[in-house]
């Protein structure tokens, strides 16, 4: 899992928010307070901190792979 201190403006993230995974872009980062403002694809935004579950997406292939469901979910294999 990523940390706020490692984020950069315009970085793409995969954020678990409102019981689902979303693609967001880092809009602002406050390194002292360790919070970041992120923007959803539809233009909405929210503030996140290290308590939120998110991971940085580094390459386009990681973005593509993030769209695929995990092979295992809660210890059960998806079919």
MMTF fields as JSON, N, C-alpha, C and O atoms, coordinates in Angstrom:
{
  "mmtfVersion": "1.0.0",
  "mmtfProducer": "UNKNOWN",
  "numBonds": 315,
  "numAtoms": 316,
  "numGroups": 79,
  "numChains": 1,
  "numModels": 1,
  "chainsPerModel": [1],
  "groupsPerChain": [79],
  "chainIdList": ["A"],
  "bondAtomList": [4, 2, 8, 6, 12, 10, 16, 14, 20, 18, 24, 22, 28, 26, 32, 30, 36, 34, 40, 38, 44, 42, 48, 46, 52, 50, 56, 54, 60, 58, 64, 62, 68, 66, 72, 70, 76, 74, 80, 78, 84, 82, 88, 86, 92, 90, 96, 94, 100, 98, 104, 102, 108, 106, 112, 110, 116, 114, 120, 118, 124, 122, 128, 126, 132, 130, 136, 134, 140, 138, 144, 142, 148, 146, 152, 150, 156, 154, 160, 158, 164, 162, 168, 166, 172, 170, 176, 174, 180, 178, 184, 182, 188, 186, 192, 190, 196, 194, 200, 198, 204, 202, 208, 206, 212, 210, 216, 214, 220, 218, 224, 222, 228, 226, 232, 230, 236, 234, 240, 238, 244, 242, 248, 246, 252, 250, 256, 254, 260, 258, 264, 262, 268, 266, 272, 270, 276, 274, 280, 278, 284, 282, 288, 286, 292, 290, 296, 294, 300, 298, 304, 302, 308, 306, 312, 310],
  "bondOrderList": [1, 1, 1, 1, 1, 1, 1, 1, 1, 1, 1, 1, 1, 1, 1, 1, 1, 1, 1, 1, 1, 1, 1, 1, 1, 1, 1, 1, 1, 1, 1, 1, 1, 1, 1, 1, 1, 1, 1, 1, 1, 1, 1, 1, 1, 1, 1, 1, 1, 1, 1, 1, 1, 1, 1, 1, 1, 1, 1, 1, 1, 1, 1, 1, 1, 1, 1, 1, 1, 1, 1, 1, 1, 1, 1, 1, 1, 1],
  "groupList": [{"groupName": "UNK", "atomNameList": ["N", "CA", "C", "O"], "elementList": ["N", "C", "C", "O"], "formalChargeList": [0, 0, 0, 0], "bondAtomList": [1, 0, 2, 1, 3, 2], "bondOrderList": [1, 1, 2], "singleLetterCode": "X", "chemCompType": "L-PEPTIDE LINKING"}],
  "groupTypeList": [0, 0, 0, 0, 0, 0, 0, 0, 0, 0, 0, 0, 0, 0, 0, 0, 0, 0, 0, 0, 0, 0, 0, 0, 0, 0, 0, 0, 0, 0, 0, 0, 0, 0, 0, 0, 0, 0, 0, 0, 0, 0, 0, 0, 0, 0, 0, 0, 0, 0, 0, 0, 0, 0, 0, 0, 0, 0, 0, 0, 0, 0, 0, 0, 0, 0, 0, 0, 0, 0, 0, 0, 0, 0, 0, 0, 0, 0, 0],
  "groupIdList": [1, 2, 3, 4, 5, 6, 7, 8, 9, 10, 11, 12, 13, 14, 15, 16, 17, 18, 19, 20, 21, 22, 23, 24, 25, 26, 27, 28, 29, 30, 31, 32, 33, 34, 35, 36, 37, 38, 39, 40, 41, 42, 43, 44, 45, 46, 47, 48, 49, 50, 51, 52, 53, 54, 55, 56, 57, 58, 59, 60, 61, 62, 63, 64, 65, 66, 67, 68, 69, 70, 71, 72, 73, 74, 75, 76, 77, 78, 79],
  "secStructList": [7, 7, 7, 4, 4, 4, 7, 7, 6, 6, 7, 3, 3, 3, 3, 3, 3, 6, 6, 3, 3, 3, 3, 3, 3, 3, 3, 3, 3, 3, 6, 6, 6, 6, 3, 3, 3, 3, 3, 3, 6, 6, 1, 7, 3, 3, 3, 3, 3, 6, 6, 1, 3, 3, 3, 3, 3, 7, 1, 2, 2, 2, 2, 2, 2, 2, 6, 1, 7, 7, 1, 3, 3, 6, 6, 3, 3, 7, 7],
  "xCoordList": [0.844, 0.0, 0.888, 1.931, 0.473, 1.235, 1.022, 0.094, 1.888, 1.805, 1.729, 2.243, 1.084, 0.926, 2.28, 2.423, 3.27, 4.58, 5.259, 6.178, 4.814, 5.41, 4.682, 5.138, 3.56, 2.741, 3.272, 3.942, 2.945, 3.296, 2.038, 1.162, 1.96, 0.838, 0.771, 1.799, -0.442, -0.75, -0.485, -0.621, -0.11, 0.101, -1.256, -2.222, -1.314, -2.537, -2.548, -1.529, -3.723, -3.885, -5.089, -5.996, -5.088, -6.248, -6.684, -5.969, -7.84, -8.303, -9.532, -10.483, -9.518, -10.708, -11.531, -11.135, -12.68, -13.506, -14.958, -15.36, -15.751, -17.192, -17.465, -18.31, -16.733, -16.887, -16.586, -17.122, -15.736, -15.363, -14.007, -13.571, -13.351, -12.063, -12.317, -13.152, -11.592, -11.728, -10.355, -9.377, -10.29, -9.088, -9.181, -10.193, -8.127, -8.076, -6.716, -5.755, -6.668, -5.425, -5.129, -6.017, -3.886, -3.492, -3.521, -2.878, -4.278, -4.429, -3.513, -2.87, -3.459, -2.617, -2.123, -2.8, -0.935, -0.406, 0.094, 0.859, -0.351, 0.164, 1.044, 0.547, 2.349, 3.273, 3.374, 3.631, 3.178, 3.265, 2.081, 2.257, 0.876, -0.305, -0.57, -1.45, 0.204, 0.071, -1.352, -1.962, -1.864, -3.15, -2.99, -2.079, -3.875, -3.831, -5.253, -6.183, -5.391, -6.657, -6.542, -5.601, -7.499, -7.492, -8.782, -9.835, -8.668, -9.815, -10.218, -9.38, -11.526, -12.07, -12.186, -12.084, -12.4, -12.51, -13.689, -13.663, -14.728, -15.909, -15.785, -16.724, -14.641, -14.418, -14.658, -14.226, -15.343, -15.501, -14.144, -13.209, -14.025, -12.759, -13.011, -14.123, -11.968, -12.014, -10.603, -9.622, -10.523, -9.233, -8.934, -9.829, -7.676, -7.267, -6.067, -5.338, -5.883, -4.698, -4.194, -4.693, -3.22, -2.621, -3.57, -3.27, -4.713, -5.699, -6.499, -7.082, -6.525, -7.258, -6.457, -5.227, -7.16, -6.501, -6.352, -7.34, -5.113, -4.847, -3.483, -2.635, -3.289, -1.968, -1.666, -2.537, -0.421, 0.023, 0.114, 0.534, -0.284, -0.155, 0.974, 0.917, 1.991, 3.208, 3.163, 3.56, 2.681, 2.71, 1.311, 0.381, 1.156, -0.132, -0.586, -1.782, 0.359, -0.028, -0.598, -1.489, -0.094, -0.662, -2.092, -2.95, -2.357, -3.715, -4.608, -5.723, -4.122, -4.896, -5.161, -6.282, -4.146, -4.305, -5.229, -5.898, -5.278, -6.15, -7.617, -8.481, -7.902, -9.281, -9.745, -10.946, -8.799, -9.141, -9.428, -8.759, -10.413, -10.681, -9.534, -8.848, -9.315, -8.242, -8.559, -9.719, -7.503, -7.674, -8.304, -9.117, -7.932, -8.486, -9.131, -8.574, -10.284, -10.997, -11.486, -12.275, -11.022, -11.399, -11.096, -11.855, -9.972, -9.567, -10.3, -9.996, -11.263, -12.014, -11.558, -11.316, -11.445, -11.05, -12.261, -13.336, -12.086, -13.176, -13.368, -12.396, -14.611, -14.895, -15.62, -15.953],
  "yCoordList": [-1.181, 0.0, 1.243, 1.276, 2.227, 3.469, 4.345, 4.134, 5.325, 6.298, 7.699, 7.949, 8.607, 9.983, 10.62, 11.33, 10.379, 11.023, 10.643, 11.331, 9.549, 9.095, 9.613, 9.384, 10.304, 10.728, 12.004, 12.819, 12.144, 13.344, 13.836, 13.043, 15.142, 15.73, 15.103, 14.865, 14.843, 14.227, 12.728, 12.11, 12.131, 10.685, 9.98, 10.456, 8.847, 8.041, 7.053, 6.445, 6.907, 5.963, 5.081, 5.435, 3.939, 3.069, 3.161, 2.698, 3.746, 4.079, 3.264, 3.196, 2.634, 1.954, 2.987, 3.459, 3.334, 4.418, 4.047, 3.624, 4.202, 3.942, 2.508, 2.279, 1.55, 0.116, -0.311, -1.318, 0.435, 0.047, 0.663, 1.619, 0.113, 0.647, 1.683, 1.479, 2.797, 3.897, 4.348, 4.259, 4.838, 5.494, 6.962, 7.611, 7.486, 8.896, 9.466, 8.734, 10.789, 11.502, 12.417, 13.115, 12.414, 13.277, 14.733, 15.081, 15.576, 16.977, 17.864, 18.777, 17.591, 18.347, 17.393, 16.421, 17.673, 16.879, 17.831, 18.755, 17.591, 18.327, 17.345, 16.51, 17.455, 16.486, 16.63, 15.647, 17.839, 18.034, 17.38, 16.725, 17.559, 16.963, 15.548, 14.854, 15.124, 13.797, 13.528, 12.514, 14.477, 14.312, 14.698, 15.444, 14.187, 14.523, 14.699, 14.02, 15.623, 15.812, 15.041, 15.245, 14.154, 13.363, 13.614, 13.874, 13.529, 13.779, 12.495, 11.777, 12.218, 11.061, 11.374, 12.532, 10.344, 10.525, 11.414, 12.051, 11.466, 12.278, 13.718, 14.502, 14.072, 15.438, 15.65, 16.663, 14.712, 14.811, 14.639, 14.142, 15.045, 14.909, 14.552, 14.705, 14.077, 13.78, 13.932, 13.979, 14.006, 14.051, 12.648, 11.958, 12.233, 10.927, 11.098, 12.088, 10.096, 10.062, 8.631, 7.775, 8.361, 7.024, 5.956, 4.766, 6.354, 5.379, 4.805, 3.727, 5.532, 5.071, 4.007, 3.996, 3.117, 2.046, 2.493, 2.662, 2.682, 3.081, 2.563, 2.271, 2.455, 2.089, 2.89, 3.146, 3.27, 4.052, 3.149, 1.996, 3.688, 2.986, 3.655, 4.849, 2.883, 3.443, 3.422, 4.387, 2.324, 2.169, 1.966, 1.678, 2.116, 1.871, 0.434, 0.181, -0.522, -1.918, -2.14, -2.971, -1.407, -1.528, -0.991, -1.543, 0.074, 0.601, -0.445, -0.69, -1.07, -2.112, -3.289, -3.795, -3.729, -4.864, -4.534, -5.424, -3.279, -2.89, -3.017, -3.126, -3.003, -3.175, -4.619, -4.89, -5.547, -6.965, -7.368, -6.894, -8.235, -8.674, -9.512, -10.178, -9.487, -10.307, -11.792, -12.2, -12.575, -14.012, -14.614, -15.534, -14.099, -14.579, -13.417, -12.32, -13.651, -12.62, -13.261, -14.205, -12.753, -13.296, -14.787, -15.541, -15.206, -16.605, -17.535, -18.727, -17.021, -17.856, -17.519, -16.356, -18.522, -18.276, -17.772, -18.37, -16.669, -16.152, -17.054, -17.548, -17.27, -18.116, -17.309, -17.828],
  "zCoordList": [0.0, 0.0, 0.0, 0.654, -0.719, -0.825, 0.396, 1.177, 0.547, 1.64, 1.044, -0.046, 1.769, 1.313, 1.022, 0.027, 1.868, 1.707, 0.397, -0.046, -0.227, -1.482, -2.721, -3.842, -2.537, -3.674, -4.314, -3.68, -5.6, -6.354, -7.079, -7.426, -7.301, -8.035, -9.433, -10.065, -9.9, -11.202, -11.243, -12.299, -10.114, -10.073, -10.09, -9.493, -10.777, -10.838, -9.674, -9.344, -9.06, -7.955, -8.199, -8.953, -7.559, -7.468, -6.014, -5.126, -5.759, -4.412, -4.057, -4.836, -2.865, -2.359, -1.612, -0.546, -2.177, -1.64, -1.829, -2.913, -0.776, -0.861, -1.338, -2.203, -0.757, -1.015, -2.44, -2.903, -3.151, -4.505, -4.849, -4.208, -5.857, -6.323, -7.404, -8.285, -7.336, -8.296, -8.757, -8.015, -10.006, -10.489, -10.124, -10.389, -9.515, -9.135, -9.531, -9.769, -9.593, -9.878, -8.7, -8.211, -8.248, -7.133, -7.618, -8.609, -6.9, -7.264, -6.411, -6.929, -5.103, -4.177, -3.094, -2.761, -2.541, -1.44, -0.355, -0.629, 0.883, 2.045, 2.813, 3.569, 2.611, 3.202, 4.714, 5.408, 5.237, 6.682, 7.397, 8.424, 6.851, 7.482, 6.978, 7.487, 5.967, 5.364, 4.892, 5.231, 4.093, 3.425, 1.963, 1.605, 1.127, -0.295, -0.807, -0.372, -1.738, -2.443, -3.747, -4.514, -3.999, -5.226, -5.993, -5.412, -7.315, -8.185, -8.894, -9.439, -8.876, -9.573, -11.06, -11.465, -11.869, -13.316, -13.702, -14.755, -12.857, -13.18, -12.682, -12.823, -12.103, -11.646, -10.165, -9.616, -9.496, -8.042, -7.382, -8.01, -6.124, -5.424, -3.965, -3.459, -3.299, -1.88, -1.315, -2.057, 0.0, 0.686, 1.21, 1.697, 1.108, 1.621, 2.545, 2.475, 3.42, 4.269, 4.321, 3.592, 5.166, 5.204, 5.738, 5.636, 6.308, 6.763, 5.594, 5.705, 4.472, 3.296, 2.57, 2.62, 1.899, 1.153, -0.299, -1.012, -0.723, -2.105, -2.509, -1.666, -3.804, -4.293, -5.546, -6.378, -5.651, -6.8, -8.018, -7.925, -9.154, -10.421, -11.192, -11.487, -11.511, -12.087, -13.613, -14.265, -14.174, -15.632, -16.183, -15.43, -17.497, -18.138, -17.939, -17.793, -17.931, -17.752, -16.356, -16.176, -15.368, -14.027, -14.011, -13.321, -14.759, -14.853, -15.513, -15.05, -16.601, -17.279, -16.349, -16.297, -15.617, -14.71, -13.547, -13.023, -13.138, -12.036, -12.42, -11.55, -13.726, -14.185, -14.087, -14.104, -13.986, -13.934, -12.487, -11.569, -12.279, -10.901, -10.375, -11.15, -9.066, -8.507, -8.679, -8.737, -8.758, -8.92, -7.667, -7.757, -6.512, -5.257, -4.534, -4.484, -3.984, -3.234, -1.941, -1.971, -0.819, 0.491, 0.599, 1.208, -0.001, 0.114, -0.827, -0.869, -1.587, -2.527, -3.942, -4.262, -4.77, -6.157, -6.934, -6.873, -7.667, -8.506, -9.708, -10.279, -10.094, -11.272, -12.307, -13.372]
}
